[in-house]
Amino acid sequence: MNEKSQNTAACKRLVIKLGTSLLTGGTNHLDPVTMAGLVDQMAKLHEAGMEVLVVSSGAIAAGRHKLGSVRGRKGLPFKQVLASVGQSQLMNTYDMLFAKHGITVAQALLTKKVLNNRSGYLNTRNTLLALMEMRIICIVNENDVVAIDEIREAKFGDNDNLSAMVANLVDADLLLILSDIDGLYTADPHHDPDARLISEVAKIDSGIEKMVKGTAGTLGTGGMVTKIEAARLATSSGVSVVIAAGREPDVITRVASGERIGTLFLPVCNKLESRQRWMMSGLSTKGRLTVDSGAAEALKQQRRSLLAAGIVEAEGRFQRGDIVDVFDPEGNQLGCGITNYSLADILAVKGLHSDAIAGILDHDYGSEVIHRNNLVIL
């Protein structure tokens, strides 16, 4: 396909997410031939002056291959052992392959907990930007050795969402998610001969989400669902996203040059300033508010503050000063903001005129549940 895209042709800073199935080439170990081909493409972009950052899976697979068969070992602690062993194997392979092009690599192991607070977010951002300024390609992965599934808010859960967070962190122009999936289809192409590839998505709405969750096979599991979640986060921060098959010849260089491959997700807003990107990242989101159609219109078209009268539902576990997502009646996310009231307060006053707040609560933090200065609207 030779169609060009202005959204990717102007790319100067690129985040590339490489999945385990791609890096192993369908085997149970890292495939050096496949990885060499991917590195060669990234090196060409680097040599042309583009800033490249890699979010790479594969550590657990590399660890499993290194240790071989270990009987009686399973569960989360053993996976963390595999990640610990495999991470050095993964980095050694990248270091060797990039060194052939005279490129220095660095490693960054991130956890969701570190980025939850504003200070950790900015420190990580500054480090990644400094590495790119020094023309060093950073290989990013989640720190699986210390990030635990059971601690709900301590783990990204998958490298798709981590890659979107990294794209958000560094103001990337494009996030390229590569795996064994060609892109977003109308149905599972393995089961439906009429399934067609969707070349462009202007906005990820409830229709797209329902289509992804309703498909069978790999498209209905975490594979495509998490990629759509990642695309939603990145595009809401002003980043273009492409989901494509990593085995497509020269896919990285072709996408970076503007060629249409896979599915392109268009950014839904201009680049957001740092504080807004942090709010939209979802790392510190504590709850969810659903507003009526009138409030949704006021937020979108008039950039008004959110008042209690327009809120129809509130859920989560949040206090005054926490970040909450805001949705319209159809379930489409409007944006997010810093709330002036706790969940208990909002449940008590939702749907009521602002004048009634003081008479119901024993405190009054103002008429706005979320002031317009603390709102980010998509």
C-alpha positions, 0 to 999 in steps of 0.5 A, spaced: 500 500 500 503 506 497 498 511 500 501 516 505 499 519 511 501 526 514 500 524 521 506 519 520 510 522 515 512 528 519 514 523 525 520 526 529 520 522 535 517 515 535 516 510 540 516 503 538 513 497 542 515 490 540 511 484 543 513 477 545 510 473 539 514 478 534 521 477 538 521 470 539 518 469 532 513 464 534 518 460 538 520 459 545 526 463 545 528 470 542 529 470 535 536 473 533 534 474 526 528 477 527 531 482 532 536 484 528 532 485 522 528 490 527 534 493 530 537 494 522 530 498 521 531 502 527 538 504 526 536 507 519 531 512 523 536 513 528 542 515 523 537 519 519 536 524 525 529 521 528 529 520 536 527 512 537 525 509 544 523 502 544 518 498 549 520 491 549 517 485 551 521 478 551 524 478 558 520 472 561 521 468 554 528 469 554 529 467 562 524 461 561 529 459 555 535 460 559 533 456 565 530 451 561 525 446 564 524 447 572 519 442 575 515 444 580 516 452 579 510 456 577 506 462 579 508 469 580 514 469 584 517 464 578 515 469 573 519 474 576 525 470 577 524 469 569 524 476 568 530 477 572 534 472 569 531 474 562 532 481 562 539 481 562 539 476 556 534 481 552 538 487 554 545 483 552 541 482 545 539 489 544 546 491 546 550 487 541 545 488 535 545 496 536 553 496 537 554 493 530 551 500 528 555 504 533 549 506 537 549 506 545 543 503 548 540 504 555 535 500 560 529 503 563 525 499 568 519 502 570 513 501 575 506 504 575 507 506 582 513 510 580 509 514 575 503 515 580 506 521 583 507 528 579 515 528 581 516 521 579 513 522 572 517 528 571 523 525 573 522 519 569 520 524 563 527 528 564 531 522 564 528 519 557 528 526 554 536 526 556 537 520 553 534 521 546 538 528 546 544 524 547 542 520 541 542 514 546 536 509 544 533 507 551 530 500 551 524 500 556 520 495 560 516 494 566 520 492 572 516 485 573 521 483 578 518 488 583 511 490 580 506 485 583 499 483 579 496 483 586 497 490 588 492 493 583 495 500 582 502 498 582 503 494 575 501 497 568 499 490 566 502 489 559 507 493 555 501 495 550 499 500 556 506 501 558 508 504 551 502 509 551 504 511 557 512 512 555 509 516 548 505 520 553 511 521 557 516 524 552 511 527 547 512 522 542 509 524 535 508 516 533 507 510 537 508 504 533 505 497 536 508 491 533 506 484 534 503 478 530 496 482 529 496 486 522 491 491 525 484 492 527 479 488 523 471 488 523 471 481 525 476 476 527 480 474 520 481 467 523 474 465 523 470 470 519 472 471 511 469 477 510 473 481 516 476 487 513 482 491 516 480 498 518 485 502 515 484 509 519 480 510 526 478 517 527 476 516 534 476 510 539 468 511 541 464 506 544 462 503 538 470 501 536 470 498 544 464 494 543 466 491 536 473 489 539 470 486 545 465 482 541 470 479 536 472 472 537 479 469 538 485 473 539 482 479 537 477 478 543 482 477 548 487 481 551 491 482 545 487 487 541 483 489 547 489 492 550 492 495 544 485 499 543 486 501 551 493 503 549 491 507 543 486 511 546 491 513 552 496 515 546 491 519 542 488 523 547 495 526 549 496 528 541 500 522 539 498 518 533 498 510 533 499 505 528 498 498 530 501 493 525 504 486 523 512 486 525 513 481 520 511 486 514 518 487 510 521 494 513 515 496 517 518 500 521 521 505 516 515 504 511 511 507 517 515 512 519 516 515 512 508 515 512 506 509 508 499 506 510 500 499 514 496 496 519 491 501 522 492 508 524 489 511 530 488 519 529 490 524 535 484 527 538 487 533 540 493 537 539 499 536 544 497 537 551 502 540 556 505 536 561 500 537 567 494 535 562 498 529 560 499 526 567 492 527 568 490 524 562 495 518 563 490 514 567 495 513 572 492 517 578 485 516 576 481 514 582 474 514 580 469 516 574 463 521 573 457 520 568 454 526 566 447 528 563 447 530 555 446 538 557 453 537 562 456 534 556 455 539 551 457 545 556 463 541 557 465 540 550 462 546 546 463 551 552 469 549 556 464 550 562 466 547 569 462 541 571 457 542 576 453 537 581 447 538 577 449 535 571 452 529 574 448 522 574 453 517 576 459 517 581 463 511 582 470 509 585 474 511 591 476 518 591 477 524 595 477 531 594 483 533 590 483 526 586 483 525 579 477 522 576 474 520 569 468 524 566 463 520 561 457 522 557 451 518 557 453 514 552 459 511 555 464 516 551 470 519 555 469 526 555 476 527 559 478 528 566 479 532 572 481 534 579 475 533 583 473 538 589 469 533 592 469 526 595 465 520 592 461 520 598 460 528 597 458 527 590 453 522 591 449 526 596 449 532 591 449 529 584 443 532 580 442 538 585 443 545 584 449 548 587 446 552 592 443 546 595 451 543 597 452 548 603 445 545 606 446 538 605 454 537 606 457 540 612 462 543 608 462 547 601 468 547 597 465 551 591 459 550 586 464 547 581 465 539 582 471 540 577 473 547 575 474 548 568 482 550 570 482 543 572 479 539 566 482 536 560 477 535 555 478 530 549 
